[in-house]
Amino acid sequence: MHKKKWENYYPLQNLLTLSLDSPSGFRGSAHRHAPEQKHIICPDWSKTSPGFIAGDVPAGVWKVTISVHCVITPDCSYELTVRGTGR
C-alpha cells in the first residue's frame, strides 16, 4: 500500500536532527528539514524554540548530538554556533 504513495515523499531532503542535554539533563530536540535553523533555549517559554524545554540555563558542560537520518545529496555539512548571554 505504501509503495503506491511514494510520490508523497518528494522532494526528498537531507535530515540531520539536533538533540540538546544540559548539565541537568535532556532539554529537547529539533527534527526539521530547513537547511538553516536557529534554536533558542532560555527561561522564557514564549521565546524558547519548539521542541525544547524552557528554564534556567546553568553553567557547565552541555551536550549537542547531531543525528544523521537521511543524506541524499553528494555533499552534506553543518556548522554549529553556540552563543550565550554571559550573565
Backbone bond lengths (Angstrom), bond angles and torsions (degrees), N, CA, C in turn:
res aa  C-N    CA-C-N  psi(-1)  N-CA   C-N-CA  omega(-1)  CA-C   N-CA-C  phi
1 M - - - 1.447 - - 1.530 111.41 -
2 H 1.321 117.79 -44.05 1.461 120.48 -178.89 1.523 112.12 -66.10
3 K 1.291 116.76 -30.04 1.464 120.07 -179.50 1.523 111.04 -61.81
4 K 1.301 117.72 -27.95 1.460 121.20 -179.87 1.532 111.18 -73.69
5 K 1.318 118.15 -19.25 1.466 122.65 -176.34 1.524 112.92 -106.54
6 W 1.325 119.29 18.73 1.460 121.29 -175.53 1.521 112.15 -59.84
7 E 1.331 118.61 -27.32 1.464 121.25 -179.08 1.537 111.96 -64.24
8 N 1.321 117.11 -24.11 1.468 121.41 -179.78 1.523 112.73 -65.77
9 Y 1.314 117.39 -16.36 1.460 120.98 -177.08 1.532 113.12 -94.17
10 Y 1.307 117.27 0.55 1.469 121.32 178.73 1.509 110.45 -89.43
11 P 1.320 120.86 148.48 1.462 123.74 -3.76 1.524 110.80 -76.42
12 L 1.312 116.32 140.68 1.458 120.70 175.97 1.522 108.78 -67.69
13 Q 1.331 116.33 145.75 1.467 121.46 -177.64 1.526 109.64 -137.82
14 N 1.324 115.10 154.18 1.460 120.07 170.72 1.526 108.08 -65.51
15 L 1.333 115.99 150.42 1.463 119.73 175.52 1.518 109.46 -140.07
16 L 1.336 115.13 106.39 1.451 123.17 170.83 1.517 105.77 -112.19
17 T 1.321 117.59 132.68 1.457 119.77 -178.75 1.523 110.29 -115.51
18 L 1.316 115.38 157.09 1.452 122.11 -176.54 1.518 109.23 -120.38
19 S 1.326 117.27 131.41 1.463 123.21 173.09 1.522 107.93 -122.68
20 L 1.317 115.84 145.94 1.460 120.71 -174.39 1.528 110.68 -130.74
21 D 1.339 114.68 131.53 1.462 121.69 175.09 1.521 108.56 -123.06
22 S 1.328 116.62 130.87 1.465 121.85 174.93 1.522 107.75 -90.13
23 P 1.326 117.89 176.51 1.463 119.33 175.41 1.532 111.94 -59.17
24 S 1.345 116.46 -21.34 1.465 121.10 -179.00 1.526 113.62 -92.94
25 G 1.336 117.58 -9.22 1.460 119.57 179.32 1.524 112.93 133.31
26 F 1.319 115.92 -167.90 1.459 123.81 -175.20 1.527 111.87 -58.44
27 R 1.360 116.08 132.29 1.473 121.15 179.11 1.518 112.77 -118.21
28 G 1.332 117.85 -4.45 1.452 119.00 174.97 1.506 113.61 133.91
29 S 1.354 113.61 -177.87 1.455 119.46 -179.42 1.517 110.34 -154.13
30 A 1.329 114.98 161.36 1.460 122.38 179.94 1.520 108.45 -129.89
31 H 1.316 115.82 123.23 1.467 122.59 177.69 1.519 106.87 -121.66
32 R 1.322 115.16 84.62 1.458 120.40 -175.31 1.520 110.28 -132.83
33 H 1.327 116.12 150.90 1.458 121.01 -179.35 1.524 113.75 -90.87
34 A 1.305 119.11 -9.76 1.466 121.08 -176.19 1.525 110.55 -55.80
35 P 1.339 117.82 134.68 1.469 119.95 -178.07 1.529 113.37 -68.68
36 E 1.326 117.94 -24.98 1.464 121.83 174.62 1.514 107.69 -127.86
37 Q 1.329 115.68 132.96 1.455 120.34 -177.11 1.514 110.68 -137.49
38 K 1.323 115.48 151.30 1.454 122.53 175.15 1.524 106.70 -133.39
39 H 1.329 115.90 128.11 1.458 120.64 -179.57 1.520 108.85 -122.70
40 I 1.313 116.08 140.24 1.461 121.61 -177.79 1.525 109.11 -121.35
41 I 1.328 115.20 133.02 1.457 122.96 174.78 1.517 106.17 -121.02
42 C 1.323 117.43 122.42 1.466 120.52 179.96 1.524 109.46 -158.29
43 P 1.336 117.92 172.30 1.463 120.12 179.07 1.535 113.24 -65.72
44 D 1.305 118.25 -26.90 1.465 122.87 -176.38 1.532 110.26 -83.13
45 W 1.314 117.07 112.08 1.467 120.55 -176.72 1.520 112.18 -62.45
46 S 1.344 118.08 -27.95 1.465 120.45 -178.45 1.536 112.25 -73.85
47 K 1.331 117.21 -15.71 1.464 121.68 179.24 1.530 112.41 -105.85
48 T 1.318 116.95 -13.34 1.463 120.97 -179.37 1.523 109.41 -76.61
49 S 1.308 116.86 135.78 1.465 122.48 -177.41 1.524 111.46 -62.47
50 P 1.338 116.84 145.38 1.471 120.56 176.23 1.524 110.66 -56.27
51 G 1.314 115.20 138.38 1.460 121.04 -179.39 1.516 113.11 96.24
52 F 1.347 116.53 -8.80 1.456 120.83 -179.59 1.522 110.51 -117.09
53 I 1.317 116.10 156.41 1.460 122.58 -176.81 1.524 109.42 -97.99
54 A 1.318 115.61 122.06 1.470 120.93 176.48 1.525 109.23 -70.85
55 G 1.317 115.63 155.24 1.462 120.19 178.07 1.507 110.33 152.97
56 D 1.327 114.83 -179.11 1.456 119.90 178.48 1.522 110.35 -54.12
57 V 1.317 114.59 149.23 1.462 121.42 179.07 1.527 106.44 -112.56
58 P 1.345 116.65 87.84 1.458 119.65 -174.02 1.527 113.01 -73.12
59 A 1.319 114.74 150.37 1.464 120.48 173.14 1.521 108.30 -68.41
60 G 1.302 115.83 154.80 1.453 120.15 177.84 1.515 110.98 132.86
61 V 1.300 115.47 -168.51 1.454 121.77 -177.59 1.527 109.34 -86.01
62 W 1.314 114.34 122.73 1.468 122.01 175.07 1.524 107.65 -105.68
63 K 1.313 116.84 149.83 1.462 121.09 -178.54 1.527 108.98 -118.90
64 V 1.324 116.16 126.31 1.458 123.04 175.05 1.522 107.47 -111.62
65 T 1.317 116.11 128.55 1.456 121.39 177.65 1.519 108.70 -116.26
66 I 1.327 116.77 123.69 1.460 122.53 174.36 1.531 106.17 -102.51
67 S 1.319 116.22 117.34 1.461 121.14 179.38 1.528 109.44 -105.64
68 V 1.312 116.09 135.24 1.457 121.35 179.87 1.530 108.07 -100.01
69 H 1.324 115.29 114.93 1.462 120.78 -179.28 1.527 111.71 -101.56
70 C 1.346 115.57 -34.95 1.460 118.85 -177.03 1.527 108.98 -157.13
71 V 1.331 116.59 126.21 1.460 121.71 172.72 1.523 106.36 -129.25
72 I 1.324 115.65 116.02 1.461 119.94 -178.48 1.518 112.47 -115.11
73 T 1.327 117.25 -8.24 1.460 121.55 179.89 1.530 109.81 -93.34
74 P 1.332 117.67 157.68 1.470 119.87 178.66 1.526 112.46 -61.82
75 D 1.319 117.56 -33.63 1.462 122.33 178.86 1.524 109.02 -125.61
76 C 1.311 115.18 143.29 1.463 120.62 176.48 1.521 107.31 -149.94
77 S 1.312 117.00 124.89 1.461 120.49 -179.91 1.516 109.21 -142.51
78 Y 1.324 115.93 166.55 1.456 120.57 175.73 1.520 108.83 -143.22
79 E 1.305 114.12 158.52 1.458 122.49 174.33 1.515 106.38 -128.51
80 L 1.313 117.13 127.33 1.451 122.57 179.96 1.510 109.11 -111.81
81 T 1.323 116.44 122.73 1.459 121.96 176.43 1.518 108.12 -120.80
82 V 1.326 116.80 130.89 1.459 121.62 178.91 1.512 108.21 -117.03
83 R 1.321 116.09 128.91 1.460 121.18 178.96 1.514 109.69 -125.84
84 G 1.313 115.88 145.68 1.458 121.45 176.82 1.511 109.90 -130.71
85 T 1.308 114.98 165.93 1.467 119.26 -179.48 1.519 111.78 -86.07
86 G 1.326 117.64 -18.43 1.462 120.54 179.35 1.520 113.30 71.83
87 R 1.307 117.02 23.78 1.468 120.12 179.69 1.484 112.67 -70.03
